Amino acid sequence: MRKRLSLKIIKIPTKNNKVILISTLPIKEVSYDEINKLYRQRWKIKKSFEI
């Protein structure tokens, strides 16, 4: 038997566009603001490694 998978779609506005993330985390555990903050922190880290 297959398990149901619940997905949450998060739209994060950026300067030029928006980023769309898909998460399996329940909304009760992680809020939109927390995901937004984590994504932006992750992006800053990624950009810091670019030459």
C-alpha positions in Angstrom: 0.0 0.0 0.0 1.3 3.5 -0.8 1.6 6.2 1.7 0.2 9.6 1.0 2.8 12.4 0.7 1.8 15.9 1.7 3.7 18.7 0.1 3.9 22.3 0.9 4.6 24.8 -1.8 6.4 27.9 -0.6 6.8 31.0 -2.9 9.7 33.3 -1.8 9.8 36.7 -3.5 13.3 37.8 -4.7 14.5 41.0 -6.3 13.7 39.9 -9.9 11.5 36.8 -9.6 10.2 34.4 -7.0 11.6 31.1 -5.9 9.3 28.2 -5.5 10.2 25.5 -3.0 8.5 22.3 -2.3 8.8 20.8 1.2 7.4 17.8 3.0 7.7 19.4 6.3 4.4 19.9 8.1 3.3 23.5 8.5 2.9 22.9 12.2 6.7 22.2 12.5 8.1 24.9 10.2 6.5 28.2 9.4 6.7 30.0 6.1 8.9 32.7 7.7 11.3 30.1 9.0 11.6 28.4 5.6 12.1 31.8 4.0 14.8 32.7 6.5 16.6 29.4 6.1 16.5 29.6 2.3 18.0 33.1 2.3 20.7 32.0 4.7 21.5 29.0 2.5 21.7 31.2 -0.5 24.1 33.6 1.1 26.4 30.7 2.0 26.2 29.3 -1.6 27.0 32.7 -3.0 30.0 33.1 -0.7 31.8 30.2 -2.4 31.5 31.7 -5.9 34.6 33.2 -7.4 
